[in-house]
Amino acid sequence: MRSLAVAIFCAPLPLLADGVVDHETQHFSVKVVQELEAFASPLLNETLDQCAEETGLLKFRTSQARIPFFVARDKRTLDALIEDHYAGQITLTEDTYVDDTFCGDPASGTLFVTGETISLCVGDEAYWSKRIQYNEICSDITHEMVHIVQNDLTDGGLRAPGQSLTEVVGPAWLFEGVAVLFSQISSFGKDRLDRVVQLSRNQIPPNSLTLAEMERFDRRAEYGRLHYQKGFIAAKYLLDRTDEDAIFDFYRCVGPSEEWEICFERAFDMSVDRFYTTQSSQ
């Protein structure tokens, strides 16, 4: 699950006092529930740092702090770890938020982002052990690290009352598309991306929603995986047109509350309307 953080003030959840083991790597501050420490050992033993360094994403972060990384079996425990991290001052939620999504579907578990933190919900321990063993988890971590950077550059995705997430961080299709783009680069390298784009395009049903119809985060339930697929194809087009710096310049621009359409034209040297026209013919 790929999530964007929004802050609201609330009363703290009970903090976890026992049963959590702390670890620090070069780039991550890790909390693991004690029963999963043996499982997490290969993940902690250089894997997290290697994944972070391979992506090249660290250079886009403005924060120098270690990335909080939590490992548990259920969302309630992860919620408590997140609340503990934020000292009970804020709760990080998102539009159309559903608790069961993170740890109940898929049953294998998932990685997700909340604000500046990454959480691994371990449903199927064997599944994640294999992904760690064969270094497949790097693509998952890359996707989430993109969201960490996006949140970082846009001041954590914080918004004023009445503002939509799209106003604060740009369209949902780009938010997810950029994360998929770097995840695919992690898995296949840049040289094979054109082939991956074609495979993704072949999976998109005819007469599906357009990018213009997938801007709002509060409509993601309608998108299925379409905003990931079309967003990836669109992000690849923007990467080919410019470079990685331009993509993250867009988020630097949006962060200070500039209108995202203006930031888009500034970063990619084309208007949103013109871009949508080019994508409709792809």
Solvent accessible surface area in square Angstrom, and as a share of the most:
residue,aa,sasa,rsa
1,M,70,0.31
2,R,43,0.16
3,S,5,0.03
4,L,1,0.01
5,A,1,0.01
6,V,10,0.06
7,A,28,0.22
8,I,92,0.47
9,F,169,0.70
10,C,55,0.33
11,A,83,0.64
12,P,83,0.52
13,L,80,0.40
14,P,112,0.70
15,L,95,0.47
16,L,59,0.29
17,A,97,0.75
18,D,126,0.65
19,G,35,0.34
20,V,38,0.22
21,V,31,0.18
22,D,92,0.48
23,H,55,0.25
24,E,118,0.53
25,T,21,0.12
26,Q,124,0.55
27,H,34,0.15
28,F,0,0.00
29,S,39,0.25
30,V,1,0.01
31,K,51,0.22
32,V,0,0.00
33,V,16,0.09
34,Q,114,0.51
35,E,124,0.55
36,L,1,0.00
37,E,57,0.26
38,A,89,0.69
39,F,17,0.07
40,A,0,0.00
41,S,59,0.38
42,P,70,0.44
43,L,0,0.00
44,L,23,0.11
45,N,109,0.56
46,E,105,0.47
47,T,19,0.11
48,L,0,0.00
49,D,20,0.10
50,Q,85,0.38
51,C,0,0.00
52,A,0,0.00
53,E,88,0.39
54,E,115,0.52
55,T,24,0.14
56,G,33,0.32
57,L,0,0.00
58,L,44,0.22
59,K,141,0.60
60,F,6,0.02
61,R,31,0.11
62,T,88,0.51
63,S,38,0.25
64,Q,166,0.74
65,A,61,0.47
66,R,103,0.38
67,I,0,0.00
68,P,10,0.06
69,F,0,0.00
70,F,2,0.01
71,V,0,0.00
72,A,0,0.00
73,R,90,0.33
74,D,61,0.31
75,K,18,0.08
76,R,206,0.75
77,T,28,0.16
78,L,0,0.00
79,D,36,0.19
80,A,9,0.07
81,L,2,0.01
82,I,9,0.05
83,E,8,0.03
84,D,42,0.22
85,H,67,0.30
86,Y,37,0.14
87,A,69,0.54
88,G,8,0.07
89,Q,125,0.56
90,I,34,0.17
91,T,31,0.18
92,L,19,0.09
93,T,42,0.24
94,E,20,0.09
95,D,29,0.15
96,T,76,0.44
97,Y,73,0.28
98,V,87,0.50
99,D,75,0.39
100,D,107,0.56
101,T,37,0.21
102,F,4,0.02
103,C,27,0.16
104,G,49,0.47
105,D,103,0.53
106,P,72,0.45
107,A,85,0.66
108,S,24,0.16
109,G,2,0.02
110,T,12,0.07
111,L,3,0.01
112,F,1,0.00
113,V,1,0.00
114,T,16,0.09
115,G,7,0.07
116,E,72,0.32
117,T,1,0.00
118,I,0,0.00
119,S,1,0.00
120,L,0,0.00
121,C,0,0.00
122,V,1,0.01
123,G,36,0.34
124,D,64,0.33
125,E,64,0.29
126,A,65,0.50
127,Y,86,0.33
128,W,9,0.03
129,S,46,0.30
130,K,122,0.52
131,R,44,0.16
132,I,13,0.06
133,Q,131,0.58
134,Y,141,0.54
135,N,75,0.39
136,E,84,0.37
137,I,0,0.00
138,C,6,0.04
139,S,16,0.10
140,D,21,0.11
141,I,0,0.00
142,T,1,0.01
143,H,6,0.03
144,E,0,0.00
145,M,1,0.00
146,V,0,0.00
147,H,0,0.00
148,I,3,0.01
149,V,0,0.00
150,Q,0,0.00
151,N,4,0.02
152,D,35,0.18
153,L,13,0.07
154,T,1,0.01
155,D,94,0.49
156,G,23,0.22
157,G,0,0.00
158,L,96,0.48
159,R,77,0.28
160,A,54,0.42
161,P,140,0.88
162,G,86,0.83
163,Q,55,0.24
164,S,17,0.11
165,L,1,0.01
166,T,9,0.06
167,E,86,0.38
168,V,11,0.06
169,V,0,0.00
170,G,0,0.00
171,P,0,0.00
172,A,0,0.00
173,W,0,0.00
174,L,2,0.01
175,F,0,0.00
176,E,1,0.00
177,G,0,0.00
178,V,0,0.00
179,A,0,0.00
180,V,20,0.11
181,L,0,0.00
182,F,5,0.02
183,S,17,0.11
184,Q,39,0.18
185,I,32,0.16
186,S,45,0.29
187,S,59,0.38
188,F,82,0.34
189,G,28,0.27
190,K,110,0.46
191,D,143,0.74
192,R,143,0.52
193,L,1,0.01
194,D,99,0.51
195,R,149,0.54
196,V,14,0.08
197,V,13,0.08
198,Q,76,0.34
199,L,79,0.39
200,S,15,0.10
201,R,73,0.27
202,N,99,0.51
203,Q,123,0.55
204,I,32,0.16
205,P,74,0.46
206,P,118,0.74
207,N,160,0.82
208,S,28,0.18
209,L,50,0.25
210,T,67,0.39
211,L,11,0.06
212,A,51,0.39
213,E,76,0.34
214,M,0,0.00
215,E,41,0.18
216,R,107,0.39
217,F,3,0.01
218,D,57,0.30
219,R,83,0.30
220,R,28,0.10
221,A,93,0.72
222,E,102,0.46
223,Y,7,0.03
224,G,52,0.50
225,R,152,0.55
226,L,16,0.08
227,H,7,0.03
228,Y,23,0.09
229,Q,42,0.19
230,K,41,0.17
231,G,0,0.00
232,F,2,0.01
233,I,14,0.07
234,A,0,0.00
235,A,0,0.00
236,K,17,0.07
237,Y,60,0.23
238,L,0,0.00
239,L,19,0.10
240,D,97,0.50
241,R,90,0.33
242,T,45,0.26
243,D,71,0.37
244,E,35,0.16
245,D,76,0.39
246,A,11,0.09
247,I,2,0.01
248,F,0,0.00
249,D,63,0.33
250,F,0,0.00
251,Y,0,0.00
252,R,94,0.34
253,C,22,0.13
254,V,1,0.00
255,G,11,0.11
256,P,101,0.63
257,S,88,0.56
258,E,59,0.26
259,E,108,0.48
260,W,11,0.04
261,E,77,0.34
262,I,76,0.39
263,C,0,0.00
264,F,0,0.00
265,E,91,0.41
266,R,155,0.57
267,A,20,0.15
268,F,1,0.00
269,D,110,0.57
270,M,5,0.02
271,S,41,0.27
272,V,14,0.08
273,D,110,0.57
274,R,128,0.47
275,F,0,0.00
276,Y,35,0.13
277,T,92,0.53
278,T,31,0.18
279,Q,24,0.11
280,S,91,0.59
281,S,92,0.60
282,Q,107,0.47
